[in-house]
Amino acid sequence: MPKNPVQISNEQPSVPVYSLRMQKIRHRDVLAFVTRYARSHAWALALVVALSVVSTAFFLLQPFFYREAIDAIASASQPDTATFRFALWQFIIGVGVAMAAFVIEQGGGLLLGKAEVKVMRRAHADVFAIVQRHAMGFHVSQFAGSTSRKITRGTDAIEGILDKIFLNFLPTIILMIGFMVVLSLLAPPIALAMFLGMIVYAAFSVGMNMSLTRMYNWVDSQDTRVTGNLVDAISANTLVKSFAAEPREDHRHGSLLREWERRQWFAWLASTGVTLVQYILLLLIELVVFTLAVWLWYHGEFTPGGFIILIFYMGQLWGRLWDFGRNVREYIRAVSRGEEMVEIALRPFSVCDAPHARPLVVREGEVAFEGVTFRYEQVTQPVFRQFSVRVRAGERIALVGHSGGGKSTFVKLLLRLYDVQEGNILIDGQHIAEVTQQSLRSAIALVPQDPVLFHRSIAENIAYGSPGATREQIEHAATLAHAHEFISVLPKGYETLVGERGVKLSGGERQRVAIARALLADKPILVLDEATSSLDSLSEQYIQEALARLMQNRTSIVIAHRLSTIKQADRILVIDQGKILEEGTHTSLINKKGGVYRHLFELQAGGFIAA
């Protein structure tokens, strides 16, 4: 795995695939992912193990003080002061040893916890960064809620994995080794019986709980669907209300929950069956061990004080082995829950920077498509086939045509949200596949048809493309975009939070904020995707004036269905099925009898064209 997950393979795939599927993530892939982050805290984890060894040694030593006290009491013919004092001090020392063991153990837990939160924070941040850098093909095929759920659940899984390894499995192994050493010196037959019992129990626990892995994955996959549908329905609540579809969404979500309930119940049922068998095995181990102890006592090879050690050790063993079975289940579940996040982290980027990508330098702003062929994944018909067009520096062009003709795809390819299968796209003679994505997109200002706003203040949203902008610059851009009028009357003005995706603003208000954002960004290339579609006629007139100023001396690409908004374009391209059917100025195209553009304009003008 790369040192920094964000830098996963910079090699450009020869034939891009826009939703690359990873092979099945395995147990070792998850462990390798966690190890990659835990390695930077190796010293802390080594100290945790060392403290566990010291703590276990104290726990093993504790019952020997109790044995001395019991043997002294049992050997005394009658109570006496010396025996009383000796036994009392043995018990006090034993309790002190137990306290020391507990404090050391808790210290190791705190040290582990500190390392865990750092590992979790770093892994969460890196996977978030990876998701941000995946191409549009990844995002359009994923529910945002499901992706966020995979990341948060995977982050929690890291804690579960490290906890089980360093607070359960390793301490249990250390304790078992200690048991074997002590009991081999004290009573070899009992040591052998306990060793065999632990081996059988551990093998059964691991084997049975590993078999539950598929069931946990089965449950978690449905949990992801439930979360995805939940976020999808809530984020589209306005649409649900507008169609009075609450009962329908209730039924849809209820169906997913019923399937989740069924899977969860089967998982709990299987888990309970495994727990029952584990309990029976522990009882059998206990019966065999105490039978051997009684047999040894009967032959004079075991003292009453030895039973104290044995009972203490059996109590410790019972608790650790019982927890071992449960912890194996929880560990497997943590691994399975981490698989989805690891799959995201290891998924190759479908669009990535070339190995020696350099920053884009825009001197004039000429854009050229040369022999471009492109199709979307799982679509057999290409959107573009050998498509070529050149946009001169500073030229204002408009793309018009029927929906699905390729206008939006043109913009997506220019922004390199997808990679082409054939041909080249150039800006000032530089192949956009050979420059950094960040520099490419930093040179283009986009005003989309459906503006996306963050649940942040209006000022932050306007300044998103220019983080260092002053309040005066923000307000000036808002004024040019005719957004200042509505912002100034809000109770908190520019500090007003706009809600998730800007739902607290109207469509026209969101669009004016997006235009103000583009005005402030002041990029050499401007893309307007139906930038005035949500505005009333008066606002549109004002915005057209602002956009006219914005488009001066910069390359501008305008996608428009309302043809009245593009009359001043230097050149209009009529695109249909990925081909340029017509091109020219508004006047030349409107005068072309039988032309596609003239027909579209007549439809919008109600059949009347002014002379």
C-alpha positions as CSV (number, residue, x, y, z in Angstrom):
1,M,0.0,0.0,0.0
2,P,1.3,3.5,-0.8
3,K,2.8,5.5,2.0
4,N,0.1,8.1,1.5
5,P,-3.3,6.6,0.5
6,V,-4.2,9.8,-1.3
7,Q,-1.4,9.2,-3.7
8,I,-2.7,5.9,-5.0
9,S,-1.3,5.0,-8.5
10,N,-0.8,8.1,-10.6
11,E,-0.5,6.0,-13.7
12,Q,-3.0,6.9,-16.4
13,P,-5.1,3.8,-17.4
14,S,-5.1,3.2,-21.2
15,V,-8.8,2.7,-21.4
16,P,-10.5,4.5,-18.5
17,V,-13.2,2.8,-16.5
18,Y,-15.3,5.2,-14.5
19,S,-16.4,3.0,-11.6
20,L,-13.5,0.7,-11.2
21,R,-14.4,-2.4,-9.2
22,M,-12.0,-3.7,-6.7
23,Q,-11.5,-7.4,-6.1
24,K,-13.0,-8.8,-2.9
25,I,-11.3,-7.2,0.1
26,R,-9.9,-9.9,2.3
27,H,-9.0,-10.1,6.0
28,R,-5.3,-9.4,5.3
29,D,-6.2,-6.3,3.3
30,V,-8.0,-4.8,6.3
31,L,-5.1,-5.7,8.6
32,A,-2.6,-4.2,6.2
33,F,-4.6,-1.0,6.0
34,V,-4.8,-0.7,9.8
35,T,-1.1,-1.7,10.2
36,R,-0.1,1.0,7.7
37,Y,-1.4,3.6,10.2
38,A,-0.5,1.8,13.4
39,R,3.1,1.5,12.3
40,S,3.7,5.2,13.1
41,H,2.8,4.5,16.7
42,A,4.9,1.3,17.0
43,W,6.7,2.5,20.2
44,A,3.4,3.1,22.0
45,L,2.0,-0.3,20.9
46,A,5.2,-2.0,22.0
47,L,4.9,-0.3,25.4
48,V,1.3,-1.5,25.6
49,V,2.5,-5.1,25.1
50,A,5.3,-4.7,27.7
51,L,2.8,-3.3,30.2
52,S,0.5,-6.3,29.5
53,V,3.4,-8.7,30.3
54,V,4.1,-6.9,33.6
55,S,0.5,-6.8,34.5
56,T,0.0,-10.5,33.7
57,A,3.0,-11.4,35.9
58,F,1.5,-9.6,38.8
59,F,-1.8,-11.4,38.3
60,L,-0.1,-14.7,38.2
61,L,1.8,-13.9,41.4
62,Q,-1.2,-12.8,43.4
63,P,-2.7,-16.2,44.3
64,F,0.6,-17.5,45.7
65,F,0.3,-15.0,48.6
66,Y,-3.2,-16.4,49.3
67,R,-1.9,-20.0,49.1
68,E,0.7,-19.2,51.8
69,A,-2.0,-17.8,54.0
70,I,-4.3,-20.7,53.5
71,D,-1.6,-23.3,54.0
72,A,-0.5,-21.5,57.2
73,I,-4.0,-21.5,58.6
74,A,-4.6,-25.1,57.6
75,S,-1.4,-26.3,59.2
76,A,-2.0,-24.5,62.5
77,S,-3.4,-26.8,65.2
78,Q,-5.1,-23.8,66.8
79,P,-5.4,-20.0,66.1
80,D,-2.4,-18.0,67.2
81,T,-1.1,-14.5,66.9
82,A,1.8,-15.3,64.6
83,T,-0.3,-17.2,62.2
84,F,-2.9,-14.5,62.2
85,R,-0.4,-11.8,61.4
86,F,1.3,-13.9,58.7
87,A,-1.9,-14.7,57.0
88,L,-3.2,-11.1,57.2
89,W,0.0,-9.7,55.7
90,Q,-0.1,-12.3,52.9
91,F,-3.6,-11.2,52.0
92,I,-2.7,-7.5,52.1
93,I,0.3,-8.1,49.9
94,G,-1.9,-10.1,47.5
95,V,-4.4,-7.3,47.3
96,G,-1.5,-4.8,46.7
97,V,-0.2,-6.9,43.9
98,A,-3.6,-7.0,42.3
99,M,-3.9,-3.3,42.6
100,A,-0.6,-2.8,40.9
101,A,-1.6,-5.2,38.2
102,F,-4.8,-3.3,37.6
103,V,-3.1,0.1,37.5
104,I,-0.5,-1.1,35.0
105,E,-3.2,-2.7,32.9
106,Q,-5.3,0.5,32.8
107,G,-2.2,2.5,32.0
108,G,-1.6,0.3,28.9
109,G,-5.3,0.8,28.0
110,L,-5.0,4.6,28.1
111,L,-1.8,4.5,26.1
112,L,-3.5,2.3,23.5
113,G,-6.5,4.7,23.4
114,K,-4.3,7.7,22.7
115,A,-2.7,5.8,19.8
116,E,-6.1,4.6,18.5
117,V,-7.7,8.1,18.3
118,K,-4.7,9.3,16.3
119,V,-4.9,6.3,13.9
120,M,-8.7,6.7,13.5
121,R,-8.4,10.5,12.8
122,R,-5.6,10.0,10.2
123,A,-7.4,7.1,8.5
124,H,-10.7,9.0,8.4
125,A,-9.0,12.1,7.0
126,D,-7.2,10.1,4.3
127,V,-10.2,8.1,3.2
128,F,-12.2,11.4,3.1
129,A,-9.5,12.9,0.9
130,I,-9.6,9.8,-1.4
131,V,-13.3,10.1,-1.8
132,Q,-12.9,13.8,-2.7
133,R,-10.5,12.8,-5.4
134,H,-12.4,10.0,-7.0
135,A,-13.9,11.0,-10.3
136,M,-17.5,11.7,-11.0
137,G,-18.1,8.1,-12.2
138,F,-17.5,7.0,-8.6
139,H,-19.9,9.5,-7.0
140,V,-22.8,9.1,-9.4
141,S,-22.9,5.4,-8.7
142,Q,-22.8,5.8,-4.9
143,F,-25.3,7.1,-2.3
144,A,-23.7,9.9,-0.4
145,G,-25.2,8.5,2.8
146,S,-23.9,5.0,2.1
147,T,-20.4,6.4,1.5
148,S,-20.4,8.4,4.7
149,R,-21.7,5.4,6.6
150,K,-18.9,3.2,5.2
151,I,-16.3,5.7,6.3
152,T,-17.7,6.3,9.8
153,R,-18.3,2.5,10.4
154,G,-14.8,1.7,9.1
155,T,-13.2,4.3,11.4
156,D,-15.0,2.7,14.4
157,A,-13.8,-0.7,13.1
158,I,-10.2,0.4,13.5
159,E,-10.8,0.9,17.2
160,G,-12.4,-2.5,17.5
161,I,-9.6,-4.3,15.7
162,L,-6.8,-2.6,17.8
163,D,-8.8,-3.1,21.0
164,K,-9.2,-6.8,20.4
165,I,-5.6,-7.4,19.4
166,F,-3.9,-5.4,22.2
167,L,-6.5,-5.6,25.0
168,N,-7.8,-9.1,24.5
169,F,-5.9,-11.5,22.2
170,L,-2.3,-10.6,23.2
171,P,-3.1,-10.4,26.9
172,T,-4.9,-13.8,26.7
173,I,-2.0,-15.4,24.9
174,I,0.4,-13.9,27.5
175,L,-1.8,-15.2,30.4
176,M,-2.1,-18.6,28.9
177,I,1.7,-18.9,28.5
178,G,2.0,-17.8,32.1
179,F,-0.5,-20.4,33.3
180,M,1.3,-23.1,31.5
181,V,4.7,-22.1,33.0
182,V,3.4,-21.8,36.6
183,L,1.1,-24.9,36.5
184,S,3.9,-27.0,34.8
185,L,6.0,-26.3,37.9
186,L,3.1,-26.8,40.3
187,A,1.1,-29.7,38.8
188,P,2.1,-30.9,35.3
189,P,-1.0,-33.1,34.7
190,I,-3.3,-30.1,35.4
191,A,-1.1,-27.9,33.1
192,L,-1.4,-30.5,30.3
193,A,-5.2,-30.8,30.8
194,M,-5.6,-27.0,30.7
195,F,-3.3,-26.6,27.7
196,L,-5.3,-29.2,25.7
197,G,-8.6,-27.7,26.8
198,M,-7.5,-24.2,25.8
199,I,-6.3,-25.4,22.4
200,V,-9.6,-27.2,21.7
201,Y,-11.7,-24.2,22.9
202,A,-9.6,-21.6,20.9
203,A,-9.7,-23.7,17.7
204,F,-13.5,-24.1,18.0
205,S,-14.0,-20.4,18.8
206,V,-11.9,-19.2,15.9
207,G,-13.4,-21.7,13.4
208,M,-17.0,-21.1,14.3
209,N,-16.7,-17.4,14.5
210,M,-14.8,-17.2,11.2
211,S,-17.8,-19.0,9.7
212,L,-20.0,-16.1,10.9
213,T,-18.0,-13.6,8.8
214,R,-20.3,-14.0,5.7
215,M,-23.3,-13.5,7.9
216,Y,-22.0,-10.3,9.4
217,N,-21.2,-9.0,5.9
218,W,-24.7,-10.0,4.8
219,V,-26.1,-7.9,7.7
220,D,-23.9,-4.9,7.1
221,S,-24.7,-4.8,3.4
222,Q,-28.3,-4.4,4.3
223,D,-27.4,-1.8,6.9
224,T,-25.7,0.2,4.2
225,R,-28.8,0.1,2.0
226,V,-31.0,1.2,4.9
227,T,-28.7,4.2,5.6
228,G,-28.4,5.1,1.9
229,N,-32.2,5.1,1.5
230,L,-32.6,7.1,4.7
231,V,-30.3,9.9,3.6
232,D,-31.7,9.8,0.0
233,A,-35.3,10.2,1.3
234,I,-34.4,12.9,3.8
235,S,-32.3,14.9,1.3
236,A,-35.2,14.8,-1.2
237,N,-37.9,15.6,1.4
238,T,-39.2,18.6,-0.6
239,L,-39.9,16.3,-3.5
240,V,-41.5,13.7,-1.3
241,K,-43.8,16.3,0.2
242,S,-44.7,17.8,-3.2
243,F,-46.0,14.4,-4.4
244,A,-47.6,13.5,-1.0
245,A,-45.4,10.5,-1.1
246,E,-44.6,10.1,2.6
247,P,-46.6,6.7,2.9
248,R,-44.8,5.4,-0.2
249,E,-41.4,6.3,1.2
250,D,-42.5,4.8,4.6
251,H,-43.3,1.6,2.8
252,R,-40.1,1.5,0.9
253,H,-37.9,2.2,3.9
254,G,-40.0,-0.3,6.0
255,S,-39.3,-3.0,3.5
256,L,-35.6,-2.4,3.8
257,L,-35.8,-2.4,7.6
258,R,-37.8,-5.7,7.6
259,E,-35.0,-7.3,5.6
260,W,-32.5,-5.8,8.0
261,E,-34.5,-7.2,10.9
262,R,-34.6,-10.7,9.3
263,R,-30.8,-10.8,8.7
264,Q,-30.0,-9.3,12.1
265,W,-32.2,-12.0,13.8
266,F,-30.5,-14.9,11.9
267,A,-27.1,-13.4,12.8
268,W,-28.0,-13.2,16.5
269,L,-29.4,-16.8,16.4
270,A,-26.2,-18.2,14.9
271,S,-24.2,-16.2,17.4
272,T,-26.2,-17.6,20.3
273,G,-25.7,-21.1,19.1
274,V,-21.9,-20.6,19.0
275,T,-22.0,-19.1,22.5
276,L,-23.9,-22.1,23.9
277,V,-21.3,-24.6,22.6
278,Q,-18.5,-22.4,24.0
279,Y,-20.1,-22.4,27.4
280,I,-20.4,-26.2,27.4
281,L,-16.7,-26.5,26.5
282,L,-15.7,-24.3,29.4
283,L,-17.7,-26.4,31.8
284,L,-16.0,-29.5,30.5
285,I,-12.6,-28.0,30.9
286,E,-13.4,-27.0,34.5
287,L,-14.7,-30.4,35.3
288,V,-11.6,-32.1,34.0
289,V,-9.2,-29.7,35.8
290,F,-10.8,-30.0,39.2
291,T,-11.1,-33.8,38.9
292,L,-7.4,-34.0,38.3
293,A,-6.8,-31.6,41.3
294,V,-8.8,-33.8,43.6
295,W,-7.0,-36.9,42.4
296,L,-3.6,-35.3,43.0
297,W,-4.8,-34.2,46.5
298,Y,-6.0,-37.7,47.2
299,H,-2.4,-39.0,46.4
300,G,-0.8,-36.3,48.6
301,E,0.5,-34.3,45.7
302,F,-1.6,-31.2,46.1
303,T,-2.2,-29.0,49.1
304,P,-5.3,-27.1,50.1
305,G,-3.5,-23.8,49.3
306,G,-2.9,-25.1,45.8
307,F,-6.7,-25.2,45.3
308,I,-6.7,-21.4,45.9
309,I,-4.2,-21.0,43.0
310,L,-6.2,-23.3,40.9
311,I,-9.5,-21.6,41.6
312,F,-8.0,-18.2,41.0
313,Y,-6.4,-19.3,37.7
314,M,-9.6,-21.1,36.6
315,G,-11.6,-17.9,37.3
316,Q,-9.1,-15.9,35.3
317,L,-9.1,-18.5,32.5
318,W,-12.9,-18.8,32.5
319,G,-13.2,-15.0,32.0
320,R,-10.5,-14.8,29.4
321,L,-11.7,-17.8,27.4
322,W,-15.3,-16.7,27.6
323,D,-14.3,-13.2,26.4
324,F,-12.1,-14.8,23.8
325,G,-15.0,-16.3,22.0
326,R,-17.0,-13.1,22.2
327,N,-14.0,-11.1,21.2
328,V,-13.3,-13.3,18.2
329,R,-16.9,-12.5,17.0
330,E,-16.5,-8.8,17.6
331,Y,-13.1,-8.8,15.9
332,I,-14.4,-10.5,12.8
333,R,-17.3,-8.1,12.7
334,A,-14.9,-5.2,13.1
335,V,-12.9,-6.5,10.2
336,S,-16.0,-7.0,8.0
337,R,-17.2,-3.5,8.9
338,G,-13.8,-2.1,7.9
339,E,-13.8,-3.9,4.5
340,E,-16.1,-1.3,2.8
341,M,-13.9,1.6,3.9
342,V,-10.7,-0.2,2.8
343,E,-12.3,-0.9,-0.5
344,I,-12.8,2.8,-1.0
345,A,-9.2,3.5,0.1
346,L,-7.8,0.9,-2.3
347,R,-10.0,1.5,-5.3
348,P,-7.9,2.9,-8.1
349,F,-8.7,6.4,-9.4
350,S,-10.3,6.4,-12.8
351,V,-9.1,9.9,-13.4
352,C,-5.7,10.7,-12.0
353,D,-2.7,12.9,-12.6
354,A,0.0,11.7,-15.0
355,P,3.2,10.7,-13.3
356,H,4.9,13.9,-14.3
357,A,1.9,16.2,-14.5
358,R,2.7,19.9,-14.4
359,P,0.5,22.9,-13.5
360,L,-1.6,24.3,-16.3
361,V,-0.5,27.7,-17.5
362,V,-3.3,29.7,-19.1
363,R,-2.0,32.6,-21.1
364,E,-4.8,33.2,-23.6
365,G,-7.5,30.6,-22.9
366,E,-7.9,28.7,-26.2
367,V,-9.8,25.4,-25.9
368,A,-9.6,22.7,-28.5
369,F,-11.2,19.2,-28.8
370,E,-9.3,17.1,-31.2
371,G,-10.8,13.8,-32.4
372,V,-12.5,13.1,-29.1
373,T,-14.3,9.8,-28.6
374,F,-16.1,9.3,-25.3
375,R,-18.8,7.0,-23.9
376,Y,-20.0,6.5,-20.4
377,E,-19.6,3.2,-18.6
378,Q,-22.2,0.6,-19.4
379,V,-23.4,2.6,-22.4
380,T,-22.6,1.1,-25.8
381,Q,-23.3,4.3,-27.9
382,P,-20.6,6.9,-27.6
383,V,-21.6,10.5,-26.8
384,F,-18.8,11.8,-29.0
385,R,-17.1,10.1,-31.9
386,Q,-14.1,11.8,-33.4
387,F,-15.5,15.1,-32.2
388,S,-13.4,18.2,-32.9
389,V,-13.9,21.9,-32.2
390,R,-11.7,24.9,-31.4
391,V,-12.7,27.8,-29.1
392,R,-10.6,30.8,-29.7
393,A,-9.1,32.7,-26.8
394,G,-11.6,35.2,-25.5
395,E,-14.4,33.9,-27.7
396,R,-17.9,33.6,-26.3
397,I,-19.5,30.4,-27.6
398,A,-22.9,28.9,-26.9
399,L,-23.8,25.2,-27.0
400,V,-27.5,24.5,-27.8
401,G,-29.5,21.5,-28.8
402,H,-31.9,18.9,-27.6
403,S,-31.3,17.3,-24.2
404,G,-28.8,14.4,-24.3
405,G,-27.0,15.8,-27.3
406,G,-23.7,16.1,-25.5
407,K,-23.6,19.7,-24.2
408,S,-23.1,18.8,-20.5
409,T,-20.7,16.1,-21.4
410,F,-18.6,18.7,-23.2
411,V,-18.2,20.6,-20.0
412,K,-17.5,17.5,-17.9
413,L,-14.7,16.5,-20.3
414,L,-13.3,20.0,-20.3
415,L,-13.2,19.9,-16.4
416,R,-11.7,16.4,-16.7
417,L,-14.4,14.9,-14.6
418,Y,-14.1,11.9,-17.0
419,D,-11.3,10.9,-19.3
420,V,-11.8,10.4,-23.0
421,Q,-11.2,7.1,-24.7
422,E,-9.6,8.7,-27.8
423,G,-8.4,12.1,-28.8
424,N,-7.1,15.1,-26.9
425,I,-8.5,18.1,-25.2
426,L,-6.1,21.1,-25.1
427,I,-6.0,24.5,-23.4
428,D,-3.5,26.8,-24.9
429,G,-1.9,23.8,-26.5
430,Q,-1.5,21.9,-23.3
431,H,-3.1,18.4,-23.0
432,I,-5.4,18.5,-20.0
433,A,-4.5,14.8,-19.3
434,E,-0.9,15.9,-18.8
435,V,-1.5,18.8,-16.3
436,T,-2.6,18.5,-12.7
437,Q,-6.3,18.3,-12.1
438,Q,-6.2,21.0,-9.4
439,S,-4.5,23.6,-11.7
440,L,-7.0,22.7,-14.6
441,R,-10.1,23.2,-12.5
442,S,-8.6,26.2,-10.8
443,A,-8.5,27.9,-14.2
444,I,-12.2,27.3,-14.9
445,A,-15.2,29.0,-13.2
446,L,-18.4,27.0,-13.4
447,V,-21.9,28.2,-12.8
448,P,-24.1,25.1,-12.9
449,Q,-27.8,24.9,-13.7
450,D,-28.5,23.5,-10.2
451,P,-26.0,25.4,-8.0
452,V,-24.5,23.5,-5.1
453,L,-24.1,25.4,-1.8
454,F,-22.5,24.3,1.4
455,H,-24.4,24.5,4.7
456,R,-22.2,27.5,5.6
457,S,-22.7,31.2,5.6
458,I,-23.5,33.1,2.3
459,A,-20.2,34.9,2.6
460,E,-18.3,31.6,2.7
461,N,-20.2,30.2,-0.3
462,I,-19.5,33.3,-2.4
463,A,-15.8,33.2,-1.4
464,Y,-15.4,29.5,-1.9
465,G,-13.4,30.0,-5.1
466,S,-11.4,32.8,-3.5
467,P,-10.8,31.9,0.1
468,G,-8.7,35.0,0.8
469,A,-11.4,37.4,-0.4
470,T,-12.2,40.4,1.8
471,R,-15.8,41.3,2.8
472,E,-15.7,44.3,0.5
473,Q,-14.8,42.0,-2.5
474,I,-17.5,39.5,-1.5
475,E,-20.2,42.3,-1.3
476,H,-19.0,43.8,-4.6
477,A,-19.4,40.4,-6.4
478,A,-22.8,39.9,-4.8
479,T,-23.8,43.4,-5.9
480,L,-22.8,42.7,-9.5
481,A,-24.7,39.4,-9.4
482,H,-27.8,41.2,-7.9
483,A,-27.6,39.0,-4.8
484,H,-26.8,41.9,-2.4
485,E,-30.5,43.0,-2.5
486,F,-31.9,39.8,-0.9
487,I,-28.8,39.1,1.3
488,S,-28.9,42.6,2.9
489,V,-32.5,42.0,4.2
490,L,-31.7,38.7,5.9
491,P,-31.5,38.9,9.7
492,K,-27.8,37.8,9.7
493,G,-27.0,39.2,6.3
494,Y,-23.9,37.6,4.8
495,E,-23.5,35.4,7.9
496,T,-26.8,33.6,7.2
497,L,-26.5,29.8,7.0
498,V,-28.0,28.6,3.8
499,G,-29.0,25.0,4.9
500,E,-28.0,21.7,3.4
501,R,-27.3,22.2,-0.3
502,G,-28.7,25.8,0.1
503,V,-32.3,24.7,0.7
504,K,-33.1,27.9,2.8
505,L,-32.7,29.9,-0.4
506,S,-34.9,30.0,-3.5
507,G,-33.6,28.6,-6.8
508,G,-33.0,32.1,-8.1
509,E,-31.2,33.2,-5.0
510,R,-29.0,30.1,-5.1
511,Q,-28.1,30.8,-8.7
512,R,-27.3,34.5,-7.9
513,V,-24.9,33.3,-5.1
514,A,-23.3,30.9,-7.6
515,I,-22.9,33.7,-10.1
516,A,-21.3,35.9,-7.4
517,R,-19.0,33.1,-6.6
518,A,-17.9,32.9,-10.3
519,L,-17.5,36.7,-10.5
520,L,-15.3,36.7,-7.4
521,A,-13.2,33.7,-8.6
522,D,-12.3,35.6,-11.8
523,K,-11.0,32.6,-13.8
524,P,-9.6,32.8,-17.4
525,I,-12.2,30.3,-18.6
526,L,-15.9,30.6,-17.8
527,V,-18.5,27.9,-18.1
528,L,-22.2,28.8,-17.7
529,D,-24.6,25.9,-17.6
530,E,-28.1,27.4,-17.8
531,A,-26.9,30.0,-15.4
532,T,-30.0,32.1,-15.5
533,S,-32.6,29.4,-15.8
534,S,-34.0,30.0,-12.3
535,L,-34.3,33.8,-12.5
536,D,-37.3,35.9,-13.2
537,S,-37.2,38.2,-16.3
538,L,-36.1,41.3,-14.4
539,S,-33.4,39.6,-12.5
540,E,-32.3,37.8,-15.6
541,Q,-31.8,41.2,-17.3
542,Y,-29.6,42.4,-14.5
543,I,-27.6,39.2,-14.4
544,Q,-27.1,39.2,-18.2
545,E,-25.5,42.6,-17.8
546,A,-23.2,41.2,-15.0
547,L,-22.4,38.2,-17.1
548,A,-21.6,40.3,-20.1
549,R,-19.0,42.1,-18.0
550,L,-17.8,38.8,-16.6
551,M,-17.3,37.3,-20.1
552,Q,-15.2,40.2,-21.4
553,N,-11.7,39.2,-22.3
554,R,-12.1,35.6,-21.2
555,T,-13.0,32.4,-23.0
556,S,-16.7,31.7,-22.2
557,I,-18.7,28.6,-22.9
558,V,-22.5,28.9,-22.4
559,I,-24.9,26.0,-22.3
560,A,-28.4,27.3,-22.9
561,H,-31.9,26.0,-23.6
562,R,-33.4,29.5,-23.4
563,L,-32.1,30.8,-26.7
564,S,-32.9,34.4,-25.9
565,T,-30.0,34.4,-23.5
566,I,-27.3,33.7,-26.1
567,K,-28.0,36.3,-28.8
568,Q,-24.7,38.1,-28.1
569,A,-22.6,35.0,-28.4
570,D,-19.7,35.2,-30.9
571,R,-20.5,31.7,-32.1
572,I,-23.4,29.3,-31.5
573,L,-22.8,25.5,-31.9
574,V,-25.9,23.4,-32.4
575,I,-25.0,19.9,-31.0
576,D,-27.0,16.8,-31.4
577,Q,-25.9,13.2,-30.8
578,G,-22.4,14.4,-30.2
579,K,-22.1,16.2,-33.6
580,I,-22.1,19.8,-34.6
581,L,-25.0,20.2,-36.9
582,E,-24.7,24.0,-37.3
583,E,-22.6,26.9,-36.2
584,G,-22.6,30.6,-36.6
585,T,-23.9,33.8,-35.0
586,H,-27.5,34.1,-33.8
587,T,-28.4,36.3,-36.8
588,S,-26.9,33.9,-39.4
589,L,-28.5,30.9,-37.9
590,I,-31.9,32.5,-37.4
591,N,-31.9,33.4,-41.1
592,K,-31.1,29.9,-42.2
593,K,-34.4,28.5,-43.5
594,G,-35.0,24.9,-42.4
595,G,-32.2,25.1,-39.9
596,V,-32.2,23.3,-36.6
597,Y,-31.5,26.5,-34.6
598,R,-34.2,28.4,-36.4
599,H,-36.7,25.6,-35.6
600,L,-35.7,25.6,-31.9
601,F,-36.0,29.4,-31.8
602,E,-39.4,29.3,-33.5
603,L,-40.7,26.8,-30.9
604,Q,-39.6,29.1,-28.0
605,A,-40.9,32.2,-29.8
606,G,-44.3,30.7,-30.4
607,G,-43.7,30.7,-34.1
608,F,-43.0,34.4,-34.5
609,I,-39.6,35.8,-35.5
610,A,-39.1,39.5,-35.7
611,A,-37.9,40.8,-39.0
